[in-house]
Amino acid sequence: MTPEHETHEHETPQHETPQYETPQYRAAHLRRALAEDPRTAEMGVRVNVRGDDDVHLSGEVTCEERRTELETVLHEVAPGVRVHNDVRVADTREPARREDLR
């Protein structure tokens, strides 16, 4: 094994999915993956894990493409999970009429 491919006892190789003691640890890992991936750099997405395989997403993103990419990234990081995507796309259009403030 070459030095760049060696792993130490405490490290998890990138191609393996780490085992988690609690759903909270798994949710934190998935939340971090979404925040760090340039396709989904979203901090306003909530991640909840129920059981071993159910991941529930909620919150708001800026476009439909970003909403779809959330699932793509999760499936890359944690193959086999079932993603329930309740993330909404924010309405960023200009108001149709002028708002009067009183």
N, C-alpha and C positions, 0 to 999 in steps of 0.2 A: 504494500500500500504506500503510495507516495505521501509526503508530508501534508500536501494540501487536501488530501482526502482522508486523513486520519481524523478520528473523532475521539474525544476524551470521554471518560466514563460518565461525567455529568452532562454532556451535551447530547442533544437529539439531532441526528442527521436531518437535513432539510427535507428529504424525501419521505421521512417517516412522520406519522401523526403522533404527537406525544399523548401519553395517557394522563388523564386528569383525575384528581381525587374527588373534586366536586364540580357541579355544573357551573359554579361561579368562576372557577379557574378557567374552564373551557370558554365561557363567555368572554372573559377578559382577553384570552388569547385571540379569539375571533374578532373582537372589537379592535384590538391592536392591529390585526392583519388588515382590516378595512381602513383604518386610519392611515396606515403606512403605505398602502398600495396606491400608486398615482391614479389608477382608474377609479378609485372609490374614496379618495381622501376626504372622508366625511366624518365630522365629529358629532353631528346631530342625530346619528342613528343609534338606537338602543338595541342591544342584543341580549336576548334571554334564551337560556338553554333549559329544556325540560327533558328529563331522562337522558339517554345517551345520544339520541339521534335527532331530536326535534330542536331546531333553531328558529326562534321567532324574532323578526326584525320589525321595528316600528320607528317612526320619526318622519323626517322630511328631507328631500333632496332637491337639487335644482333642475334636474331634467330626467326624462324617462330612460335615457341611455345609462345614466348613473344608477338608477334604480335597478336596472337589469344587471349591470356589472357587479352589484353587491352579491347577487346569487352566484355569479361566475367565480368571483374571488373566494367565496366561502366553500364552493365545491372543490376548488384547487387546494385550499388549505386543509379542508376536512372532508375528503371524499366519503360519500355515503350518508351524509347528513340530509335530513328533510328540512328544507327552508320554507318557512311560512312568511312571505314578504308582505307586510302591511304598511310599507313605507309609502308615503304620499309624495307627489311631485308638487312643489311650490308653484303657485300662480305668480309669475313674474311679469305679466302683461301690464301695460299702462292702464289706469282706470278709464272706463268708457266715458265718464263725464267728470266734470270738475266737482270736487267736494267743497262745500261751503262750511267753514269753521266759524262758530259763533262763540 
